[in-house]
Amino acid sequence: MSEPLTPERAGDRRPRRRFDPGALIAGVFFVGVALLFLVNGMSDDTVAGPEVLIPALLIGLGVVGMIRVLTRSRRRDRH
């Protein structure tokens, strides 16, 4: 049985980490939704009503999900 591959022994065989745009887009989307709910809750009048928030949230979740699926190969480990 061979020894485990350590960073010193790995040389060029270590997998490179590539940028995943899906994670960035998902993070920005969820921070934006949280800020919208926070502003809506702290103000006296409604910034956006539920007839706008619910469809926007569902459409945004769908877009984030599609981007995550399309960029899945960037997150997969290749050994």
DSSP file (Angstrom, degrees, kcal/mol; ACC not computed):
  #  RESIDUE AA STRUCTURE BP1 BP2  ACC     N-H-->O    O-->H-N    N-H-->O    O-->H-N    TCO  KAPPA ALPHA  PHI   PSI    X-CA   Y-CA   Z-CA
    1    1 A M              0   0    0      0, 0.0     2,-0.1     0, 0.0     0, 0.0   0.000 360.0 360.0 360.0 136.2    0.0    0.0    0.0
    2    2 A S        -     0   0    0      1,-0.1     3,-0.1     3,-0.0     0, 0.0  -0.414 360.0 -98.7 -84.8 160.5    1.4    3.4   -0.9
    3    3 A E        -     0   0    0      1,-0.1    -1,-0.1    -2,-0.1     3,-0.0  -0.363  48.9 -89.7 -71.9 155.5    1.8    6.3    1.4
    4    4 A P        -     0   0    0      0, 0.0     2,-0.7     0, 0.0    -1,-0.1  -0.318  46.3-102.7 -64.6 151.6   -0.9    9.1    1.4
    5    5 A L        -     0   0    0     -3,-0.1    -3,-0.0     4,-0.1     5,-0.0  -0.665  42.7-169.2 -80.5 113.3   -0.3   11.9   -1.0
    6    6 A T     >  -     0   0    0     -2,-0.7     4,-1.8     1,-0.1     3,-0.4  -0.599  36.7-106.5 -97.4 162.2    1.0   14.9    1.0
    7    7 A P  H  > S+     0   0    0      0, 0.0     4,-0.8     0, 0.0     7,-0.1   0.840 121.3  54.2 -57.5 -32.1    1.3   18.5   -0.4
    8    8 A E  H  4 S+     0   0    0      1,-0.2     3,-0.1     2,-0.2    -3,-0.0   0.883 115.4  38.3 -68.9 -37.2    5.1   18.0   -0.5
    9    9 A R  H  4 S+     0   0    0     -3,-0.4    -1,-0.2     1,-0.2     4,-0.1   0.633 101.0  76.9 -86.3 -15.0    4.8   14.8   -2.6
   10   10 A A  H ><  +     0   0    0     -4,-1.8     3,-2.3     1,-0.2     2,-0.2   0.885  61.3 165.7 -68.9 -39.1    2.0   16.0   -4.7
   11   11 A G  G >< S-     0   0    0     -4,-0.8     3,-0.6     1,-0.3    -1,-0.2  -0.420  75.8 -14.2  61.3-124.9    3.9   18.3   -7.0
   12   12 A D  G 3  S+     0   0    0     -2,-0.2    -1,-0.3     1,-0.2    -2,-0.1   0.403 122.0  84.2 -89.6   2.1    1.8   19.1  -10.0
   13   13 A R  G <   +     0   0    0     -3,-2.3    -1,-0.2    -4,-0.1    -2,-0.2   0.568  61.4 106.7 -85.1  -8.1   -0.8   16.4   -9.3
   14   14 A R  S <  S-     0   0    0     -3,-0.6     2,-0.1    -7,-0.1    65,-0.0  -0.491  79.9-109.8 -69.4 138.2   -2.8   18.5   -6.8
   15   15 A P        -     0   0    0      0, 0.0     2,-0.3     0, 0.0    -1,-0.1  -0.444  29.0-124.4 -70.2 141.2   -6.1   19.6   -8.2
   16   16 A R        -     0   0    0     -2,-0.1     2,-0.6    -3,-0.0    -3,-0.0  -0.641  18.0-128.0 -83.0 140.3   -6.4   23.3   -9.0
   17   17 A R        -     0   0    0     -2,-0.3     2,-0.3     3,-0.0    58,-0.1  -0.795  27.8-159.5 -88.8 125.8   -9.3   25.1   -7.4
   18   18 A R        -     0   0    0     -2,-0.6     2,-0.2    56,-0.5     0, 0.0  -0.723  26.6 -93.7-105.8 156.6  -11.2   27.1  -10.0
   19   19 A F        -     0   0    0     -2,-0.3    -1,-0.1     1,-0.1    56,-0.0  -0.460  32.9-152.9 -68.2 133.9  -13.5   30.0   -9.4
   20   20 A D    >>  -     0   0    0     -2,-0.2     4,-1.0     1,-0.1     3,-0.6  -0.912  10.0-171.8-111.3 104.4  -17.2   29.0   -9.1
   21   21 A P  H 3> S+     0   0    0      0, 0.0     4,-2.4     0, 0.0     5,-0.2   0.763  80.6  68.5 -68.5 -22.7  -19.5   31.8  -10.2
   22   22 A G  H 3> S+     0   0    0      1,-0.2     4,-2.4    45,-0.2     5,-0.2   0.887  98.0  50.2 -62.7 -39.3  -22.6   30.0   -8.9
   23   23 A A  H <> S+     0   0    0     -3,-0.6     4,-2.3     2,-0.2    -1,-0.2   0.904 111.4  48.3 -66.4 -41.2  -21.5   30.4   -5.3
   24   24 A L  H  X S+     0   0    0     -4,-1.0     4,-2.5     2,-0.2     5,-0.2   0.928 113.3  46.6 -65.1 -45.1  -20.9   34.2   -5.7
   25   25 A I  H  X S+     0   0    0     -4,-2.4     4,-2.4     1,-0.2    -2,-0.2   0.907 112.9  49.7 -65.3 -41.7  -24.3   34.7   -7.4
   26   26 A A  H  X S+     0   0    0     -4,-2.4     4,-2.4    -5,-0.2    -1,-0.2   0.913 111.7  49.2 -63.0 -42.3  -26.1   32.6   -4.8
   27   27 A G  H  X S+     0   0    0     -4,-2.3     4,-2.2     2,-0.2     5,-0.2   0.922 112.0  46.9 -63.2 -45.3  -24.5   34.6   -2.0
   28   28 A V  H  X S+     0   0    0     -4,-2.5     4,-2.3     2,-0.2    -1,-0.2   0.902 112.4  51.5 -63.8 -40.6  -25.3   38.0   -3.5
   29   29 A F  H  X S+     0   0    0     -4,-2.4     4,-2.4    -5,-0.2    -2,-0.2   0.941 111.9  44.9 -61.7 -48.2  -28.9   36.9   -4.1
   30   30 A F  H  X S+     0   0    0     -4,-2.4     4,-2.2     1,-0.2    -1,-0.2   0.848 112.6  50.7 -69.6 -33.7  -29.4   35.7   -0.6
   31   31 A V  H  X S+     0   0    0     -4,-2.2     4,-2.5    -5,-0.2    -1,-0.2   0.907 111.2  50.1 -66.7 -40.6  -27.8   38.8    0.9
   32   32 A G  H  X S+     0   0    0     -4,-2.3     4,-2.3     2,-0.2    -2,-0.2   0.910 111.0  48.0 -62.9 -42.7  -30.1   41.0   -1.3
   33   33 A V  H  X S+     0   0    0     -4,-2.4     4,-2.4     2,-0.2     5,-0.2   0.913 111.9  50.2 -64.2 -42.1  -33.2   39.1   -0.2
   34   34 A A  H  X S+     0   0    0     -4,-2.2     4,-2.3     1,-0.2    -2,-0.2   0.913 111.3  48.5 -63.2 -41.8  -32.2   39.4    3.5
   35   35 A L  H  X S+     0   0    0     -4,-2.5     4,-2.8     2,-0.2     5,-0.2   0.895 110.0  52.0 -64.9 -38.9  -31.6   43.1    3.1
   36   36 A L  H  X S+     0   0    0     -4,-2.3     4,-2.4     1,-0.2    -2,-0.2   0.921 111.9  45.5 -63.7 -43.9  -35.0   43.5    1.4
   37   37 A F  H  X S+     0   0    0     -4,-2.4     4,-2.1     2,-0.2    -1,-0.2   0.880 113.3  51.0 -66.0 -36.9  -36.8   41.7    4.2
   38   38 A L  H  X S+     0   0    0     -4,-2.3     4,-1.9     2,-0.2    -2,-0.2   0.931 112.8  44.3 -65.8 -45.9  -34.8   43.7    6.8
   39   39 A V  H  X S+     0   0    0     -4,-2.8     4,-1.4     1,-0.2    -2,-0.2   0.906 113.4  52.0 -64.4 -41.4  -35.7   47.1    5.1
   40   40 A N  H  < S+     0   0    0     -4,-2.4    -1,-0.2    -5,-0.2    -2,-0.2   0.873 113.0  45.0 -62.8 -37.8  -39.3   46.0    4.7
   41   41 A G  H  < S+     0   0    0     -4,-2.1    -1,-0.2     1,-0.2    -2,-0.2   0.793 114.3  47.3 -77.3 -28.8  -39.5   45.0    8.4
   42   42 A M  H  < S+     0   0    0     -4,-1.9     2,-0.2    -5,-0.1    -2,-0.2   0.648  98.3  79.8 -90.4 -15.6  -37.9   48.2    9.8
   43   43 A S  S  < S-     0   0    0     -4,-1.4     4,-0.1    -5,-0.2     0, 0.0  -0.578  77.2-130.6 -93.2 157.7  -39.8   50.7    7.7
   44   44 A D  S    S+     0   0    0     -2,-0.2     2,-0.2     2,-0.1    -1,-0.1   0.878  93.3  44.8 -72.9 -38.5  -43.3   52.0    8.5
   45   45 A D  S    S-     0   0    0      1,-0.0     2,-0.3    -3,-0.0    -2,-0.1  -0.681  99.9 -94.8-103.3 162.4  -44.6   51.5    5.0
   46   46 A T        -     0   0    0     -2,-0.2     3,-0.2     1,-0.2    -6,-0.1  -0.586  23.2-162.6 -80.0 132.5  -44.0   48.4    2.8
   47   47 A V  S    S+     0   0    0      1,-0.4     2,-0.4    -2,-0.3    -1,-0.2   0.904  83.7   2.0 -76.2 -45.3  -41.1   48.6    0.4
   48   48 A A  S    S-     0   0    0    -12,-0.1    -1,-0.4     4,-0.0    -8,-0.0  -0.984  79.8-131.1-144.5 132.2  -42.4   45.8   -1.7
   49   49 A G    >>  -     0   0    0     -2,-0.4     4,-2.7    -3,-0.2     3,-1.7  -0.248  31.8-101.3 -78.0 169.5  -45.6   43.9   -1.1
   50   50 A P  H 3> S+     0   0    0      0, 0.0     4,-1.9     0, 0.0    -1,-0.1   0.776 119.6  66.6 -62.8 -25.5  -46.0   40.1   -1.0
   51   51 A E  H 34 S+     0   0    0      1,-0.2     5,-0.0     2,-0.2    -2,-0.0   0.693 114.0  31.5 -69.6 -15.9  -47.4   40.1   -4.5
   52   52 A V  H <> S+     0   0    0     -3,-1.7     4,-1.8     3,-0.1     5,-0.2   0.770 118.8  52.0-102.2 -42.3  -43.9   41.3   -5.7
   53   53 A L  H  X S+     0   0    0     -4,-2.7     4,-2.6     2,-0.2     5,-0.2   0.912 106.3  51.3 -65.3 -45.2  -41.6   39.6   -3.1
   54   54 A I  H  X S+     0   0    0     -4,-1.9     4,-2.4     2,-0.2     5,-0.2   0.946 113.9  41.4 -64.9 -50.4  -42.9   36.0   -3.5
   55   55 A P  H  > S+     0   0    0      0, 0.0     4,-2.7     0, 0.0     5,-0.2   0.906 116.0  51.1 -63.3 -38.0  -42.6   35.8   -7.3
   56   56 A A  H  X S+     0   0    0     -4,-1.8     4,-2.4     1,-0.2    -2,-0.2   0.904 111.3  48.3 -64.1 -40.0  -39.3   37.6   -7.2
   57   57 A L  H  X S+     0   0    0     -4,-2.6     4,-2.4     2,-0.2    -1,-0.2   0.923 113.5  46.3 -65.7 -44.3  -38.0   35.2   -4.6
   58   58 A L  H  X S+     0   0    0     -4,-2.4     4,-2.0     2,-0.2    -2,-0.2   0.909 114.1  47.4 -66.5 -41.9  -39.2   32.1   -6.5
   59   59 A I  H  X S+     0   0    0     -4,-2.7     4,-2.4     2,-0.2    -2,-0.2   0.919 113.0  49.7 -64.3 -42.8  -37.7   33.3   -9.8
   60   60 A G  H  X S+     0   0    0     -4,-2.4     4,-2.6    -5,-0.2    -2,-0.2   0.899 109.5  50.6 -63.1 -41.3  -34.4   34.2   -8.1
   61   61 A L  H  X S+     0   0    0     -4,-2.4     4,-2.4     1,-0.2    -1,-0.2   0.892 110.5  50.5 -63.3 -38.5  -34.2   30.8   -6.5
   62   62 A G  H  X S+     0   0    0     -4,-2.0     4,-2.3     2,-0.2    -2,-0.2   0.914 111.5  47.1 -64.3 -43.3  -34.8   29.2   -9.8
   63   63 A V  H  X S+     0   0    0     -4,-2.4     4,-2.3     2,-0.2    -2,-0.2   0.924 112.9  48.7 -65.1 -44.5  -32.1   31.2  -11.5
   64   64 A V  H  X S+     0   0    0     -4,-2.6     4,-2.4     1,-0.2    -2,-0.2   0.907 111.3  51.1 -62.1 -41.4  -29.6   30.5   -8.7
   65   65 A G  H  X S+     0   0    0     -4,-2.4     4,-2.2     2,-0.2    -2,-0.2   0.911 110.0  48.8 -62.5 -42.9  -30.5   26.8   -8.9
   66   66 A M  H  X S+     0   0    0     -4,-2.3     4,-2.6     2,-0.2    -1,-0.2   0.903 111.7  49.1 -64.6 -40.1  -29.9   26.7  -12.7
   67   67 A I  H  X S+     0   0    0     -4,-2.3     4,-1.9     1,-0.2   -45,-0.2   0.903 110.2  51.3 -65.8 -40.2  -26.6   28.5  -12.3
   68   68 A R  H  < S+     0   0    0     -4,-2.4    -1,-0.2     2,-0.2    -2,-0.2   0.895 112.2  46.5 -63.5 -39.4  -25.5   26.1   -9.6
   69   69 A V  H >< S+     0   0    0     -4,-2.2     3,-1.2     1,-0.2     4,-0.3   0.917 112.5  49.8 -68.2 -42.6  -26.4   23.1  -11.8
   70   70 A L  H 3< S+     0   0    0     -4,-2.6     3,-0.3     1,-0.3    -2,-0.2   0.802 115.9  42.3 -67.7 -28.4  -24.6   24.6  -14.9
   71   71 A T  T >X S+     0   0    0     -4,-1.9     3,-1.1     1,-0.2     4,-0.6   0.193  80.9 109.4-102.3  16.5  -21.4   25.3  -12.9
   72   72 A R  H X>  +     0   0    0     -3,-1.2     3,-1.2     1,-0.3     4,-1.0   0.844  69.6  63.2 -60.9 -34.6  -21.5   22.0  -11.0
   73   73 A S  H 34 S+     0   0    0     -3,-0.3    -1,-0.3    -4,-0.3     3,-0.1   0.771  95.8  59.7 -64.7 -24.2  -18.4   20.7  -12.9
   74   74 A R  H <4 S+     0   0    0     -3,-1.1   -56,-0.5     1,-0.2    -1,-0.3   0.764 107.7  45.3 -73.9 -23.4  -16.3   23.5  -11.4
   75   75 A R  H << S+     0   0    0     -3,-1.2    -1,-0.2    -4,-0.6    -2,-0.2   0.622  90.1 103.1 -93.4 -14.0  -17.0   22.2   -7.9
   76   76 A R  S  < S-     0   0    0     -4,-1.0     2,-0.3    -3,-0.1    -3,-0.0  -0.470  74.1-122.0 -75.1 136.9  -16.4   18.5   -8.6
   77   77 A D        -     0   0    0     -2,-0.2     2,-0.6     2,-0.0    -1,-0.1  -0.595  21.9-158.9 -76.2 135.3  -13.1   17.0   -7.5
   78   78 A R              0   0    0     -2,-0.3    -1,-0.0     1,-0.1    -2,-0.0  -0.957 360.0 360.0-118.0 114.1  -11.1   15.5  -10.2
   79   79 A H              0   0    0     -2,-0.6    -1,-0.1   -64,-0.0    -2,-0.0   0.396 360.0 360.0-107.5 360.0   -8.6   12.9   -9.1
